[in-house]
Amino acid sequence: MANPALLHHNDTQFAKIIVELCPGVYTAVGYAASTQHMIVGEHSITIVDTSESTAAAENVLAEFRKISDKPIARIIYTHSHRDHISGASVFSEGREIPILASAAFSSDLVGQDASAIAPNQALNRRTQAQFGIGLSSEQRVSLGCGPGDRPMKGMGAGHIPPNQLIAGDTDIDLDGVQARLIMAPGETADHMVIWLPELKVLIPGDNWYHAFPNLYAIRGTPYRDFAAWADSLALLDQLGAEVLAPGHTMPVFGAERVHEVLTTTREAILHVMQHTVDGMNAGHSLDDIAASIELPAGIANKPWLGEFYGKASWSARSFATGTLGWYDGNPTHLGTLSSVQRANQMAALAGGVQALQQAAETTDDLQWQLELCDHLIALGEPVQLIKAAAMEALADDEINATARNTYLWEAERLRKQAADA
Ligand SMILES: [Zn+2]
């Protein structure tokens, strides 16, 4: 089972389709985690973003080739996340061609240095959990930002580093199609959006997609600059685009609609910031700040702010720790109880380990059940199956794809652990 809203999001945003944005400009949706774009010039083609795998890139190129057989003259990367840069070898068709990206091109995901002191194993495990790698496609449903079902062959294999770095906003002629490359930090600091002023088409990379913005990714990401993202959305809104073709999900048509999705998404980011600041200033805990966040009534029900990918409560935690770090101002948190120490105290309060286990088995609050199971696991009690079942029940209800995948991925891990014990 899965939340019907998540199934609907997957069906409506990630069905495989080549969308014509205007004569000569096309977007491939649903072939990969991300979207790819083709701009057909007089004698040549420009490709924007290249997917996460050579297999997906081959499928997209085959579709694009049904529309135009002109040579591909250049590739542009909107930013450096792997799901946008890993099919370049396919689109370059064996030739050396210009590959353009922001001069700030770099990533938390590119060029992981195995010799550096860095939590790379944790990042890899959490990335697999977030994207449900190894789950069946029925279990996975969706990536939040892309279809649950996508080709995995050649994952990460087709990356070619950019060979033309763009240092500031730049006008460029794409073989007869006027374009402006605009620096617009947002989901990453190295975002470069593509604006086609004559055609009124805007390719914003991942600074906008049809889901709550992923201000914090649970796979683990350094702090994303909330204020810069909000500023970039204001900048994009001023362009007056009539078509918005995001780095994930379906394009948006109509100047008014584009204006509405950009401004309300900006409003959502500013709201997370303000709510968190107010809570921090009032001395509230991160739990209370996260538990109390709600979008304002005017934007709460906008379908493109559904928490299919990012989540307001996670974003609030990230903004708080990203600005003032982990200490929340409560001196209790200056000291530390280990998990085992806390679990022993909880068991004593509950009237013993047996009583604690009974509470874990009988509560109908799934979040509380997880927390009680964690105490019992710290004490070495075999409650893996109880925790797994609680996570599976949470996954059934969950609208957020990365949370759903993580619950199911970790539940599978616990079930294996219990079977091996
Ligand atoms: Zn992306």
Boltz pocket constraint, residues with backbone or C-beta under 6 A from the ligand:
constraints:
  - pocket:
      binder: B
      contacts: [[A, 34], [A, 81], [A, 83], [A, 84], [A, 145], [A, 206], [A, 247], [A, 248]]
      max_distance: 6.0
